[in-house]
Amino acid sequence: MENFAFEVQLNVLGYELQATEKIVNGENESRVIRQNVDFDIDILSLELGLAYYFGANRR
């Protein structure tokens, strides 16, 4: 059992950056920067895995 690993992946954290500029007649009118950080738990996106490591050293 030393060479086995049980892996769990759950996508819960996201980050989004949006920068917008409004230009009228060649001059900068405004610039808006929005940053979103979201935390979302979705049980249906849970991913499970089992891994075996070949050639792992025994202690």
C-alpha positions in Angstrom: 0.0 0.0 0.0 3.0 2.3 0.2 3.1 3.0 -3.6 -0.6 3.9 -3.8 -2.2 7.3 -3.5 -5.9 8.4 -3.4 -6.4 11.8 -5.1 -9.4 14.2 -4.9 -9.9 17.2 -7.0 -12.6 19.8 -6.5 -12.7 23.1 -8.5 -13.8 25.7 -6.0 -11.9 28.9 -6.5 -11.9 31.1 -9.6 -10.4 34.5 -10.6 -11.4 36.8 -13.4 -9.9 40.1 -14.5 -11.6 42.5 -17.0 -10.2 45.8 -18.1 -12.2 48.1 -20.4 -11.3 51.5 -21.9 -13.7 53.9 -23.5 -12.1 56.3 -26.1 -14.0 59.2 -27.7 -12.3 61.3 -30.4 -8.9 59.8 -29.7 -8.9 60.7 -26.0 -9.1 58.5 -23.0 -12.6 58.9 -21.5 -12.6 56.2 -18.9 -11.0 53.0 -17.8 -12.8 50.4 -15.7 -11.0 47.4 -14.1 -13.1 44.7 -12.6 -11.7 41.8 -10.5 -13.8 38.8 -9.5 -12.9 36.1 -7.1 -15.5 33.4 -6.6 -15.8 30.4 -4.3 -18.1 27.8 -5.7 -18.7 24.3 -4.3 -20.2 21.9 -6.8 -20.4 18.3 -5.5 -21.0 17.1 -9.1 -17.6 18.3 -10.2 -15.8 16.2 -7.6 -13.1 14.0 -9.3 -11.6 11.0 -7.6 -8.5 9.1 -8.6 -6.2 6.2 -7.6 -2.6 6.4 -8.5 0.2 3.8 -8.3 3.9 5.0 -8.2 6.2 2.7 -10.1 9.8 2.4 -8.8 9.1 4.1 -5.4 11.9 3.5 -2.9 11.0 1.4 0.1 12.2 2.6 3.4 
